[in-house]
Amino acid sequence: MGEQAQTEPELVLRMKAEGHQVGNHTWSHVRLEGAAADVVKEEIERTNTFLTNLLGEGDYWLRPPYGLITPGTEEQITVPMVKWSVDPRDWESRDTAKVVQAVLKDVQPNSIILLHDIYPTSVEAALQIIDQLQAEGYCFVTVEELLQLNGVTPEAGTMYRKGTG
C-alpha cells in the first residue's frame, strides 16, 4: 500500500534490492469493486507515482484489495493484476500452525499464495511454509517470473490467479 510504503521507503528499497517484485496495492487499501472511476484512478496512480519516484520506472502490477474490481473496468488498469490461488485466511485465524496447515493442504505447482506481513503469525508461517515447500522441491519466484516460466505473456487489465494464467 502506498501509505505504508511512504512511511517505510527503506523497506520497499530493500525488497527491490533483494529481487522481489514490488507491486501496487492502492494507496489506502480502498475497495476498488464499486468505487467511482476517479477514486480507482487516484488510488492506483498515487501509488504508482510514489513507487516510480522511489524505485524508478517500472510496471508496478496491481493486487486489488480483496482481490476485486468492478467488472468491466479492467480497461482502466494499465498493468497486469494479481490475485491468488491459495488463501489461508491468515488475517482471520492469526494462528501460525493453522496458516501453515491451510497453505500446505492447498498448494500446488504454480500457486500464488496470499499472506499478510502485518501479522507476526503470518510472517512466521511464511518462513515455515518456505522451508517445507523448498524441502519438497518447490522453487519461489516472482509472479512475473512464474508466468514467464509457463509461457504466459502478462497483459494489462488481466487478473492472474496462478502461474498458468
Disulfide bonds with the S-S distance in Angstrom:
none
